[in-house]
Amino acid sequence: MAFGGFCSIKSGYGEGEGIMSDRIDLLNRSKFVENVIKVVNQLSENKKGCCFAIEGGWGIGKTFVIEEIEQQLRNIQSEESHPDRYFVFHYNCWQHDYYEEPAVAIISAMLSSIEKDDEVVSEKVDGIIKVGWGMAKDKLKEIAGLYIENKIGVNLISLFEEADKLRKEDNQDTFKFDELFNFSQTIEQVREKLQEIAKDRTLVLVVDELDRCIPQYAIKVLERLHHIFYGLDNVIVIMAIDRTQLEHSVEEMFGINDNSIDIEKYLKKFIDFSMVLDNGVVNESFEEKYKFYFGKFEKESNDEEMLNKVVPSLFQGIDIRRQEKIIEKANIVHSLICNEKVDVSVLVFEIMYEVLQEWQFGNMEYVVKIADSHNVDLEKKIGKEKIEILKQLESNAQNGNCYVNNMRKKSILPNLYGKVFWYFANIFNENSYYGGSLSDEVIEESKIVKKYCEYCEIIK
């Protein structure tokens, strides 16, 4: 049975309005954050203890989401709303993994949360809130004192193994074992003090970066969170996890064979339910987030609408960390080859080129031929959904057919899409695929995109 005995539920991405901080919410996470806050508020109302997970793969943006959740929970402490509602603590497992014993790391992180949180210790905060946080800090210091007094902070795994060996040699020496290694007694005292902290306000511990810890330490953290917080009323633990990575950690820790443990059953001991975070959908705030790059390009008023369609469509299915890497790479290469501002079509080409590399598209000659029916192998390689994205972009670049020197070609449109696909045709198809007229400026800028491709082969 996990913390509160809940059934498993899932919550995926959804559109909606929510209250976010001033940070850029590039992936429309406000609705997800709002749903998490609803869950926490409901648990708080009933003073229930619980541990639930926010699940998402590596690089999907879990840290951004939990920081937003923490901020909103802290805002609920304001005098105008619910001044006595939450104690919010942050525990970064990876930053505190220099403590051999996670129990020490957890309390150390909770104390650090109080020390670093200017909002709850500033003079602007209501006096009742300050008194509450002072009490919490004193109790946590008492817990730290218990750890020192009872020598908790060494490698408990090896100590338990040694003590277990001694106990087997003398079954009557149980009391001596408990006296010498009274970890369980210490934990019980810790739980009592935490329960005192959570008597009037809900204690929320947010756990991040579990995925970055080595498997053995990650499992120790899970076990220790269970030992310390399991069954405590009005105490909520929120863990940001990559379930696949966590399952691999369990496999590595316990091994996989006919007698191995049931991984799903094992994890249910620690996690009551999960809320699943998907890749999200890029919104129009990408220009603000990546202004260091977008600021190097010029656009006309009619480019804005097309830009707001093409960039999100290309980033569809790519996690936020990979998106950032793509923009960083494009910015580096572009800065190397170009000093002056150029048309925004160059930017779209650069992003599209990088995304195609990410997709492992292969021969760029087929970009302008993407609507042809014989690209069966390419569809198998990158997927039907990606093919449809490119087909839609290409359809916006041309308008029927035209004849040039008695040769039938696709009629290129002088819009953002048309310029981008003309660049691809000019570089990889010798411009033999499209007819129609484009400005001399676009022809000059095709030299920039050609050079961009050249330097992309050099700079990885």
Helices and strands as residue ranges (DSSP letters): H 30-45, E 50-55, H 62-75, E 86-92, H 102-116, H 118-121, H 127-149, H 156-169, G 171-173, H 174-180, H 183-197, E 202-208, G 210-212, H 215-229, E 235-241, H 243-254, H 263-268, E 273-276, H 286-289, H 291-294, E 297-298, H 303-315, H 320-337, E 342-343, H 344-359, G 364-366, H 376-382, H 384-395, E 398-404, E 407-412, H 416-428, E 434-435, H 440-456
